[in-house]
Every structure is written in C-alpha cells, then in structure tokens.
Amino acid sequence: MLTKRIIPCLDIKDGRVVKGVKFLGLRDAGDPVAVARAYDCQLADELVFLDITASFERRKTFARLVEKIAKNIFMPFTVGGGISSIGDIRDLLNAGADKVSINTSAVNDPDLISRASDKFGSQCIVVAIDAQKRAASGSSGWSVYIHGGRTKTKLEAVAWARKACRLGAGEILLTSMDCDGTKDGYDLGLTKAVSDAVTIPVIASGGAGLKEHFRDCFRLAHADAALAASLFHYRELDIRALKKYLEQ
C-alpha cells in the first residue's frame, strides 16, 4: 500500500481552483499557488493541474500560472488542458511541468500520443479519460467524453485506454463522470476494468469521500494512484492522515 500514490487535483477556471459535482456547479476553492503549496507541505505524492475549460474555449493552458506553481512545489507536477501539439507540450514542460495530460487532442489525433511519447518519453505523457456509464438498454461499458465532459464520443473507455497504451501513453488518468464530486466512492467497476486492461499505471479519479474509498480503490480496483479534489480542498481529509491510515 505504501507504493500507492495520493494525488490532489487543481481544476482551474479563470485562474482559480474550482470544484463541482459531475463536472457541473463549479464553486471557488482558492488561489492555485497557495493551494499547491499547502499540498506540498502535506507530503502529497504528486499534483495534477487541469485547465478544465481550455479545450472547450479553444485556448492554451495558462503557462505563466503553471510556472508560478512549479516554482513553489517540490513534488511531481502534471498539467493538462488545451494541449494540442508537440509545441504546447514543450512549452509546459519548459514552464516546470513534469508530465502533461492530454484528453481531447488525443481523441481527435491519436497519433499525437505516439509523437509526444517519441519526442519526450512515455513517462511524460498522461492520457486523461473522462468516462460515463452507458445508459442505453443493452449497452455495456463506458462512453468517453471530451471538451471537459461536454462532448460525448463514440469511443468506449476500456478500449480507448488499451489503444492509448499501445500508442505510447505512460499513464492513464481515469475520471468517472458518474462519481465525480459525489463523495460516494470511486467507480470501482470502471477503474478495475481499465486497470486490468492496460500495462501502464492508472490514476483513479472521481468520487472520493472517505479514507476507506482510497483503500478500496487500491485493493479492489487495482489502481496505482488515487486522485481527489474537494475532499482535500475543503480540508475534510488531511493527506498525511490518509497515508497513515493506508499504512495499516
């Protein structure tokens, strides 16, 4: 259990940390630099920064804000949102990111995964997948969404994760849209299905509300890391206390 990573996430909109439920009803959660510094003090294993409206608004991630955060923390730092080219990836890595997370651009241009992996190394390339359970009668699996959860695609999440792995992704950031912000627990079925289907690490996201949810995510769904936002932002759970619990 000690090798499992705990990762807070900064969802960024208009330069502020925000959090909602199932990608809706966003509310302010603080200044990104101050929040990032606090997580560094709590000994978080990594930090994820997602500019959640960049792809939908067809603009680039806030590189200056990325640079400010990078200068204030000492943990690995992943940045995503609005990344659509090798140049974008280079700019963010130069700004201080250790990894980049691509979602919409990877779906629209899967070869970007291969090109980026070849250029910067697979360890730098995280493919983010926003997934929702298929509700139609007789349908199975989970649909992949892009543009910050606004646009449904024809892709199925497990199959897309396998393809991303083959193309050279170094990690999968898997968010359950059904569980996001609910605090009812991670989607163990989705997480296990993807974790068992790929040979690269899977970060589970969406639904954390209790310490036990992290334990179940690791033990039952085979995730390599667990990401959470509001639970940490609003100080309902301290990362150090969570780690101590998981050591048991």
Secondary structure, DSSP 8 states (H G I E B T S, - for coil): -TTSEEEEEEEEETTEEEEEETTEEEEEEE-HHHHHHHHHHTT-S-EEEEETTTTTTT----HHHHHHHHTT--S-EEEESS--SHHHHHHHHHTT-SEEEESHHHHH-THHHHHHHHHH-GGGEEEEEEEEE--STT--SEEEEETTTTEEEEEEHHHHHHHHHHHT-SEEEEEETTTTTT-S---HHHHHHHHHH-SS-EEEES---SHHHHHHHHHTT--SEEEESHHHHTTSS-HHHHHHHHT-
